[in-house]
Amino acid sequence: MSVKGVAQGSRETFEFTIESFVSGGYRLDIKYSGDCHHNVTGAGVWPTVEKAKEIAEATAAKLLSGAQVSWADSDC
């Protein structure tokens, strides 16, 4: 199972991916793109998908001036 989310600021985009982690929990990764820069970073392993989404949404709101995350589930 995988959950993907996207949040956009005025010149930046964050793509969030939440996947089951081997030892339990859910890993949150963030892909950043903007101003000709790209970066992928891990944002921790969280106990539930909901907690990982909460962290992603707080990150988007803070770093992208209140941007909202649009979520989609994926079977891949």
BAFI-3210 file (N, C-alpha, C; in Angstrom, 3 decimals, decimal comma, padded with zeros to 6 digits):
// residues 76
n [1|2|3|4|5|6|7|8|9|10|11|12|13|14|15|16|17|18|19|20|21|22|23|24|25|26|27|28|29|30|31|32|33|34|35|36|37|38|39|40|41|42|43|44|45|46|47|48|49|50|51|52|53|54|55|56|57|58|59|60|61|62|63|64|65|66|67|68|69|70|71|72|73|74|75|76]
n.u [000,835|000,418|000,398|-000,108|000,603|000,174|001,315|001,200|003,028|003,617|005,868|006,895|006,786|005,677|005,885|004,434|005,031|003,755|004,522|004,272|006,460|009,178|009,831|007,593|005,105|004,877|006,547|007,420|008,146|009,477|009,375|010,869|010,462|011,405|012,342|014,397|015,566|015,792|014,903|014,901|013,762|013,758|011,171|010,736|009,493|006,294|003,672|001,096|-000,819|-002,400|-001,059|001,326|000,259|-000,672|001,754|002,856|000,938|001,198|003,805|003,571|001,766|003,286|005,732|004,951|003,350|000,680|-000,367|-002,485|-002,659|-003,278|-004,554|-004,079|-004,831|-002,873|-002,405|000,028]
n.v [-001,188|002,230|005,724|008,785|012,271|015,724|019,053|022,484|025,476|028,945|028,884|026,400|022,827|020,137|016,688|014,048|010,822|007,967|004,931|001,474|000,414|-001,818|-002,795|-002,110|000,431|003,514|004,930|008,218|010,119|013,006|014,760|017,459|020,159|023,026|026,326|025,460|023,406|020,141|017,656|014,791|013,638|011,799|011,754|010,575|007,723|006,760|005,855|005,394|005,711|007,970|009,649|010,105|011,497|013,756|014,936|015,499|017,325|019,423|020,176|021,078|023,224|024,938|025,382|026,026|028,263|027,822|025,943|023,300|019,719|017,407|014,222|010,811|007,392|004,494|001,349|000,408]
n.w [000,000|-000,702|-000,200|-001,738|-001,911|-002,818|-002,607|-003,387|-003,566|-004,265|-005,967|-005,619|-005,195|-003,229|-003,003|-001,413|-000,079|001,399|002,792|003,783|006,343|006,737|009,374|010,784|011,178|009,247|006,575|005,749|002,981|001,361|-001,614|-003,033|-005,261|-007,059|-008,072|-009,827|-008,371|-006,904|-004,550|-002,452|000,592|003,639|006,034|008,404|010,338|011,097|013,424|012,361|009,295|009,346|011,186|009,786|007,597|008,954|009,766|007,235|006,265|008,122|007,561|004,874|005,244|006,847|005,410|002,839|002,911|003,990|002,226|001,033|001,234|-001,309|-001,366|-002,516|-002,727|-003,489|-005,044|-005,611]
ca.u [000,000|001,125|-000,454|000,637|-000,009|000,852|000,982|001,912|003,141|003,665|006,932|007,439|005,877|006,076|005,193|004,572|004,769|003,674|004,552|004,508|007,873|009,433|009,802|006,371|004,901|004,746|007,620|007,019|009,197|009,068|010,126|010,745|010,928|011,140|013,504|015,420|016,152|015,022|015,458|014,039|014,225|012,899|010,601|010,471|008,588|005,209|002,926|-000,109|-000,906|-002,994|-000,018|002,218|-000,458|-000,681|003,092|002,964|000,075|001,808|004,986|003,104|001,182|004,343|006,765|004,352|002,411|-000,692|-000,828|-003,199|-002,198|-004,278|-004,141|-004,624|-004,327|-002,350|-002,176|001,417]
ca.v [000,000|003,493|006,911|009,899|013,575|016,843|020,404|023,463|026,867|029,842|028,480|025,139|021,688|019,022|015,434|013,200|009,396|007,210|003,500|000,591|000,230|-003,228|-003,131|-001,565|001,857|004,033|005,866|009,415|010,754|014,263|015,180|018,907|020,736|024,446|027,175|024,627|022,473|018,933|016,948|013,809|013,435|011,030|012,588|009,749|006,573|007,121|004,650|005,207|006,530|009,252|010,475|010,519|012,547|014,939|015,539|016,055|018,505|020,497|020,619|021,872|024,472|025,818|025,736|026,500|029,346|027,376|025,048|022,085|018,502|016,580|012,828|009,741|006,060|003,730|-000,054|000,081]
ca.w [000,000|-000,799|-000,244|-002,323|-001,752|-003,471|-002,149|-004,195|-003,163|-005,424|-006,888|-005,141|-005,078|-002,378|-003,249|-000,232|-000,263|002,652|002,499|004,921|006,649|007,006|010,802|011,370|010,989|007,889|006,230|005,015|002,177|000,737|-002,801|-003,212|-006,513|-007,180|-008,340|-010,483|-007,402|-006,604|-003,409|-001,797|001,964|004,531|007,097|009,575|010,361|011,997|013,812|011,551|008,084|009,735|011,799|008,695|006,864|009,818|009,668|005,881|006,171|008,914|006,804|003,736|005,740|007,362|004,432|001,588|003,224|004,175|001,155|001,414|000,572|-001,980|-001,161|-003,350|-002,381|-004,609|-004,739|-005,967]
c.u [000,874|000,096|000,413|-000,140|000,826|000,357|001,814|001,863|003,213|004,731|007,536|006,355|006,489|005,227|005,483|004,246|004,798|003,586|004,774|006,005|008,076|009,284|008,568|006,286|004,837|005,798|007,049|008,238|008,621|009,983|009,823|011,174|010,493|012,421|014,681|016,130|015,199|015,692|014,424|014,612|013,233|012,414|010,135|009,557|007,570|004,337|001,695|-000,025|-001,430|-001,958|000,958|001,574|-000,471|000,656|003,275|002,154|000,628|003,032|004,576|002,564|002,259|005,289|006,229|003,222|000,950|-001,229|-001,483|-002,644|-003,395|-003,772|-004,814|-003,997|-003,867|-002,145|-000,741|002,358]
c.v [001,243|004,618|008,047|011,191|014,650|018,145|021,381|024,839|027,717|029,427|027,127|024,076|020,658|017,821|014,524|011,761|008,728|005,737|002,704|000,384|-001,203|-003,597|-002,581|-000,071|002,216|005,104|007,000|009,975|012,001|014,547|016,658|019,264|022,197|025,219|026,374|023,680|021,307|018,227|015,942|013,569|012,566|011,931|011,732|008,581|006,841|005,906|004,364|006,067|007,917|010,195|010,967|011,626|013,850|015,683|016,189|017,341|019,685|021,064|021,508|023,219|025,449|026,303|026,256|027,488|028,897|026,455|023,797|020,898|017,782|015,149|011,893|008,427|005,363|002,299|-000,453|000,353]
c.w [000,000|-000,861|-000,768|-002,130|-002,419|-002,856|-002,966|-003,568|-004,419|-006,435|-006,522|-005,095|-004,136|-002,774|-002,065|-000,604|001,105|002,271|003,773|005,093|007,129|008,481|011,526|011,180|009,514|007,647|005,395|004,303|001,532|-000,440|-003,016|-004,623|-006,576|-007,386|-008,892|-009,522|-007,184|-005,445|-002,904|-000,416|002,734|005,648|008,266|009,330|011,462|012,273|012,955|010,295|008,441|010,347|010,734|007,864|007,654|009,731|008,300|005,745|006,957|008,197|005,641|004,195|006,174|006,255|003,106|001,853|003,252|003,103|001,723|000,623|-000,041|-001,959|-002,142|-002,902|-003,660|-004,170|-004,994|-004,809]
res [m|s|v|k|g|v|a|q|g|s|r|e|t|f|e|f|t|i|e|s|f|v|s|g|g|y|r|l|d|i|k|y|s|g|d|c|h|h|n|v|t|g|a|g|v|w|p|t|v|e|k|a|k|e|i|a|e|a|t|a|a|k|l|l|s|g|a|q|v|s|w|a|d|s|d|c]
***
